[in-house]
Amino acid sequence: MAFSELLDRVGGLGRYQALQTVALVLPIMWLVSQTMLENFAAAVPSHRCWVSLLDNGTSQVSVLDPETLLAVSIPPGPNQGPHQCRRFRQPQWQLLDPNATATNWSEAATEPCLDGWVYDHSTFTATIVTKWDLVCDSQVLKPMAQSIYLAGMMVGATLSGPASDRWLAESAQWLLSTGRPDRGLHELRRVAAINGKRAAGDTLTIEVLLSAMQEDSSVDQAPSSLGTLFCTPGLRLRTCVSTLCWFAFGFTFYGLAMDLQGLGSNIFLLQVLIGVVDIPAKAGALLLLGCLGRRPLQALSLVLSGACILANTLVPHELGALRSALAVMGLGCMGSAFTCITIYNGELFPTVLRMRAVGLGQMASRGGAFLGPLVRLLSTHGPLLPLLVYGTVPVLSGLATLLLPETRNLPLPDTIQDAQNQTVKKATHRTRGRPVLHSTQL
């Protein structure tokens, strides 16, 4: 009896598997919500320096309109707009002359906002940026704070992961492959009891399990380390490319999703649109995986995501609706890529290394999420540089995916030898498809 048949006896898909899924999905839902909350809790509202002519209630306010007073108090030109971080030391009344230009004042005539800022509270009543007066440093401090926050998530996952895995069971097949048959038997009986098949679980013995594993040629394989992923010829390429795909997801998704203000004017509408697109994109990816295959859909999702982001570099800022639409499409394709890599990554590696490969990929994703917000600091050298980087990484990762083998309708590899055999069969098939010798009439 093969091990797959043994799993069917204890309930291949029952109450236990449903509980496992819920236990995994619920924390992930809260994690994403908590991460996206940063867009609103740390939003940067429109602001300007506090100026005495406008904000201390003097009689001059009743003589001149606020726009005029603002023109002589806040420098025009590069500093003009919703985010102003300097003011004139003295009112520049000469700027009221119709023939006056921005060259009538020098940079030395300005100073930082020494008396604080005036914020626009029409959208946000308060944020941590306004509470701590971080507005004029937000271009640098906000990406750094977001990176520290995401790095904390990575450290927390590393430290708390083993503790949280106690609500979850180890793979019985993996336990048997790594020489722990007692634990494997215990987990299988536990699954059978929860699925209402206790009688089937009671008939299981260590001898039955070992016999099933021997039939699958998986029993005597020694435990493998993380280094095996990089040292084994048949797995090295799979490890590098799949890790790159995980990195591209975390890097691009969190780099853009945690800066919704840079993608559109109405971040509330943008957040809703991202959610509306993300759910069907991930669900649709599950359906397309069976039709298109793992490798084509993974490559297509990453390349389309990068193309949408790169296209935004050609769209003027005045076309806010188009920029928002391209950003939402890019993030939607990235959500589809996440679904693909989650399934594809598990099918590329044998049972004894599968969770190590998945863990390595998720660490790469969190590392990408940590670095993603820092890329926005490149905007000081060029406003388009962050988008160019965010778009190029998924495009290159998508093209690299074409180097991986297709795993659709193939059995999961149990051993390293199984994974290597897939590579050998693929190479043999290509050779047979292009014969070197051809028969002739002679």
Stockholm file with secondary structure:
# STOCKHOLM 1.0

chainA/1-442         MAFSELLDRVGGLGRYQALQTVALVLPIMWLVSQTMLENFAAAVPSHRCWVSLLDNGTSQVSVLDPETLLAVSIPPGPNQGPHQCRRFRQPQWQLLDPNATATNWSEAATEPCLDGWVYDHSTFTATIVTKWDLVCDSQVLKPMAQSIYLAGMMVGATLSGPASDRWLAESAQWLLSTGRPDRGLHELRRVAAINGKRAAGDTLTIEVLLSAMQEDSSVDQAPSSLGTLFCTPGLRLRTCVSTLCWFAFGFTFYGLAMDLQGLGSNIFLLQVLIGVVDIPAKAGALLLLGCLGRRPLQALSLVLSGACILANTLVPHELGALRSALAVMGLGCMGSAFTCITIYNGELFPTVLRMRAVGLGQMASRGGAFLGPLVRLLSTHGPLLPLLVYGTVPVLSGLATLLLPETRNLPLPDTIQDAQNQTVKKATHRTRGRPVLHSTQL
#=GR chainA/1-442 SS CCHHHHHHHTTSSSHHHHHHHHHHHHHHHHHHHHHHTHHHHTCCCCEEECCHHHHSCCTHHHHSCHHHHHHHHSCCGGGCSSBCCEEESSCCGGGGSTTCCGGGSCGGGEEECTTCEEECTTTCSCCHHHHTTCGGGHHHHHHHHHHHHHHHHHHHHHHHHHHHGGGSCCCHHHHHHTTCHHHHHHHHHHHHHHTTCHHHHHTCCHHHHHHHHHHTTCTTCCCCCTTHHHHSHHHHHHHHHHHHHHHHHHHHHHHHHTCGGGTCSCHHHHHHHHHHHHHHHHHHHHHHHHHHCHHHHHHHHHHHHHHHHHHGGGSCTTCHHHHHHHHHHHHHHHHHHHHHHHHHHHHHSCHHHHHHHHHHHHHHHHHHHHHTGGGGGGGGTCTTHHHHHHHHHHHHHHHHHTTSCCCTTCCCCCSHHHHHHHHHHHHHHHHHHSCSCCCCCC
#=GC SS_cons         CCHHHHHHHTTSSSHHHHHHHHHHHHHHHHHHHHHHTHHHHTCCCCEEECCHHHHSCCTHHHHSCHHHHHHHHSCCGGGCSSBCCEEESSCCGGGGSTTCCGGGSCGGGEEECTTCEEECTTTCSCCHHHHTTCGGGHHHHHHHHHHHHHHHHHHHHHHHHHHHGGGSCCCHHHHHHTTCHHHHHHHHHHHHHHTTCHHHHHTCCHHHHHHHHHHTTCTTCCCCCTTHHHHSHHHHHHHHHHHHHHHHHHHHHHHHHTCGGGTCSCHHHHHHHHHHHHHHHHHHHHHHHHHHCHHHHHHHHHHHHHHHHHHGGGSCTTCHHHHHHHHHHHHHHHHHHHHHHHHHHHHHSCHHHHHHHHHHHHHHHHHHHHHTGGGGGGGGTCTTHHHHHHHHHHHHHHHHHTTSCCCTTCCCCCSHHHHHHHHHHHHHHHHHHSCSCCCCCC
//
